[in-house]
Amino acid sequence: MTMNLAWRRLASLIGLSLLLTLSACGFHLRGEGGHYTLPFPTMYVGLPDASPLAIDLKRNIRANGGTTVVAAAKDADGVIEVLTNPEKTRTKTILSLNSNGRVRQYLLSYNIVFRVLDRQGNELLAPTQILLTRPIDFNETQLLAKEQEEALLYKDMQTDLVQQMMRRIAAIKPPQISVPASR
């Protein structure tokens, strides 16, 4: 009986040390409300203000608490320059046909290419492409439901896209400006 108790204590000690090791290295699960430390006090998002992607991205930047979104690129420490707007480049292509030659599945895609610049226009993140795809079954007898499903899939891809952009921006390490030592 004491041997069983010793094994339990050893297993608990190993589990606790594993948890402490993971938390010490900064590990955390990727989740919906991930918190990212952005390396810029102020940021500018180079998308139209009415763009759903811009609204979502700005909301996520503000949610971090340490970064302010500004209205002009000249006032920002970090500038997100969008090279291809996913609102204009999202596509819906035929993925498969049934035996009658009618569409059975579509492939939805959401694509963005962006880069991040500093205040002086130096490139901190080279042009980066994020391409997301989702298959969707099609049934012409359920047209309205499939249109709603398509809209939900695009919204899901937009959320995923914003999270991926936030992770990439948070990984930027801007060069430190050296200040001359005073004598």
Protein Blocks (a to p, Z undefined) as FASTA:
>chain_A
ZZmmmmmmmmmmmmmmmmmmmmmnopacddfklccddfbfbdcddbdfklmklmmmmmmm
mmnopaccdfbfklpfbdcddfbdfklmgccddfbdcfkopafbdcdddddddddddfko
pafbdcddddddddddddfklmmmmmmmmmmmmmmmmmmmmmmmmmmmmmpccddddddd
dZZ
